[in-house]
Structures are given as structure tokens and as C-alpha cells.
Amino acid sequence: MKTVVFDLDGTLADTSADLLASANACFRGLGLEAPLGPGDALTAFHGGRAMLRLGFGRLGLDWSEADVDAQYPVLLDAYAQAICEQTTLYPGAVAAVEGLRAAGYAVAICTNKPEGLAEDLTRRLGIRGLFGALVGADTLPVRKPDPAPYRAAVERAGGTPARSMLVGDTDTDRRTGLAAGVPVALVTFGPEGRGVERFAPEALLDRYADLAPLVARLIG
């Protein structure tokens, strides 16, 4: 079965506001000001540790990776408590996934969000049932851009990697596709816009209404 695998954060849903709020909660817990704002959405899509590093640096503190490691579980807890306060699905995402399913494609999610959080978020958004598999950052011992989580997502959805593709939003997704030997489409409606073109994906996706013909072109 031909399979389309989606990243979650920044691809299916704009999770940046809730992610940034969880990082700011860490700094407030340390008695500091909240250093991150809406303009830091791109960093949010690169993960919790990236947000913490940016925040510590912006506050001008003497910090180390030990401080980041100490705050990371605090961030995850804060995020789990308010995982879907401001998160929204990108326009057309649900219809596009439903259209692929109706056309006979398998669909899955492969994300670097911890699996439990990804499961919770997709259930709250009402989309978990659309996907045949979900593989998170801790489902396997490795995460993207290692190709193993991607391949696992494809196979658990009932597909074969040789007849699959990835839809994502970052260089991590592009490198995952290269490692797995599959085509990648990067969305341009995230914080980088068409700046993702520099990663030289096989395709750019400007809106979900264009997904079906793009998939047909890349994997048939």
C-alpha cells in the first residue's frame, strides 16, 4: 500500500503557542521573566531543548546543558497540562488526509514529540483515528532524522517504505527522507514560509488543497 507519513508539529498542527508557553513556565518557575514570544515559533518546532537554550541565552544567564536537562522534564509536565489550549490544525489538513484515505493511501504520523504527548494531542484534536500508526520520539531508541522511526510508521500503517513519502516542515524531515530514500514535501505555511526551499525537498506544499496531486506525482 502506498503510504503518506506526516510530521505533527508545524505540519499538521500549529502547536507553537502551547510549546512556547510550556518553556516560559519553566523560566517563571525559576523566578525569571518569560523570554519567549510568538516570533519564536520556528524554535518551538525544533523542540523543547531548543526553546530552553534560546530562553536561557536571551536572559543573559550563565547556563549549561545541565540546566537545560534539568528543566526539560519540567517543560514536558507543563506542556502535558496544557497541551491543546491554543493549538490549531492547519486549514485543510483533515480534508486532505481524509482524501488520501479515500483514494486508497495509508497515512501515518512520525513525530519527534514524545509518543504519549502526541497520542494525547491527536486525540484532543480529533484526528487520531485518521492515522494507521503514530511513531513518536521515544517509540524507538532513535528519532528522526534516523530513518528507523519513519520506516516503522510506514510499516505499522500497512505500507512499504519503497512506496511512501514524508510531509514535513523542517530540515530534520528533509534529512529523514534522505536517510530513508523517500521523497519529501515540505510545507510553506509554517514560520519559515518558502525558506524551506533551501533544503531542496522534492516538493513544496503551499496549501493542503494541493496535497492529492502532489502525492500522485511523487509516489503514484
N, C-alpha and C positions, 0 to 999 in steps of 0.2 A: 504494500500500500504506500502511495506517495504521502509524504508527511511534511507539514509545516510546523516548525518549532518557534515559539515566541519567547523573547525575553519578557520580563514583567515590568519592572520599574523603568519608566521613561519610554516604554514601547507600547504596552497595553494600557498602562495607567500612569497618570501624573501623581506620583507619591511624594514629590519633593517637599511640600509644605509640612507633612506629618514627619518626614525624616528629619528635616531641619529643626522642627520643634523638639524632637527627642534629643538631638545633640545639644540644643540650647538648655534643655532641662538638666543636662549634666553640668554645664557651667554654672547655672543658677544654684545647683546643689553644692557647688564648691564656694558659693558666696560671691560669684563673679557675675558680670553683666552677660547678657546674651549676645554673642558676637556675630551670629549668622542671620542672614535675611533672604528674601526672595531671590535676590540676584545670585545666590549661591546654589541654585538648583542643579547646575551641572556637577558640582562637587557632591551633592546629595546622591546623585545617581552613580557615583563611584564608591559609595559605601560608607558605613559608619565611621570607620577609622579615618577615612579621608576627611570627613566633616570635623572630627575631633582635632586632627592635625591642623586644619585650616583655622579652627577656632582658637586653639592654643597659640598659634603663630600670630593671629590677628590681635590677640590680647597682649602680645609682647611679653609673654611669660617665659621663664626658664623651665622648659619642659623636655621630656624624653619619651621614647616609645613605651616606657614603663607606665607613664601617666596615661597614655592612650589605651594601653592594655587594661589598666585599672578601671577606666571609665567605660570601656566598651560594653561590658555586661550591664552597667547602669543604663546606658543608652538603649540596649535591647529591651530592657524591662520597661523603660519609659515608652518606647515605641509600641510594645505589646499592649500597653494600657490604653493607647490612643492611636491605634493603627489605621483607622479609617475615618478620622474626623474631617479631613479636608481633601482626601484622595478622591480623584475622579477618573473614570475611564476616558480615554481619548475618543473624540467623535468618530462614530462609525466602526469602532473596534468590534463590538459584539456582532453587528450585522455582517462584517467581513468574515469573522470566524464561523458564524453560522452558515454563511455562503460556501465556505470551503468544505465544511462538513457535508452540506447538501450535495456538493459536487463530487463527493467520494474521497476527499482527503482526510487523513488522520491529522489531528492537531495536538500539540503538547506545549508545555511551558518548561523552559530551562532557565533558572534564575540564580544569581549569587546572593539572593536573600535566603536566610535560614529556612529550611523546609517548613517548619511549623508555622512560622510567621507568614510565609507565602500561602500555605493552605488556609490559614485564618483569613487573610486579606481577600483571597479569591472567593472564599465563601461569603464574606460580608459584601463583596461587590456583586455577588450573584452570578459569577461566571465559572465557578469550579467545575460544574457539571458539563461545561462545553469541551473540556480538555481530557483526552485519554490518559494523560500522565502529567505529573509535576515533579521535577527534579530540582532540589534546592542546593544551597552552598554546602550543606552538611549531609546530604543524602549519601554521597560517596566520600572517600578520603580526599578527593581532589575537587576543584571547582573550575569553572571557566576562567581562562581560556584553554585549560586542558580539555581535550575532546571527549573524555570519558562521560561526563555528565550529559553532554549533548547526545551522544550515541545511546545512552541509557534512556533518555527521554523519548527518542525515536522508537526504540525497540519496545519500551513499555506501552507505547501508544499503538503498537501493532505494525509499525513500519520498518523499513530497512534504510540505513544511513545513505546508501548509494542513490536513493530516490527521495532525497529530503533536502530542505533548505532552512535557513535561520533568518528570522526577522528580529532585528535588534536596534540599538541606538548608540553604541559606543565602540571604541577600538577593541575593547575586550570581546565583544560579539564578533567583530571582524576577524580577530585572531583565532577565535574559536572555530569559525568557519574554515579558515585556512588550515588549522590543525586537523579538522575533521574531513577536509577535502570536499566541502559542500558550498554552494553559493549562498551569499548573504545579501539581504536587503536591509539598509539602514534607514530609519525614519528621519524625516527632516522637520518634524513638528515638535521636537524637543528643544532644550535650551540652546543647543549649538546650531539649530537650523540646518542649512545646507553646508555648514562647515564640516559635517561628517563625510563629505565627498572626498576629503583628503585621505581617508582611509581606504580609498579605492575599492568599495564594495561592488558586487556585480550589478546592484541596482539601488536606486534611491526611492523611497516611498514618501510622497508628499501628503497623501491622504489615504485613509483606509478604503475609500471607494475604488481606488486603483489597484487594490491588492490582487484580486482574482486574475486579471490579465497578466500581471507581473509574475505571479506564481506559475501560470500556464507557460509563460515564456521561459522561465528558469528551470522548471522540472517537469513540464508537460502536463 
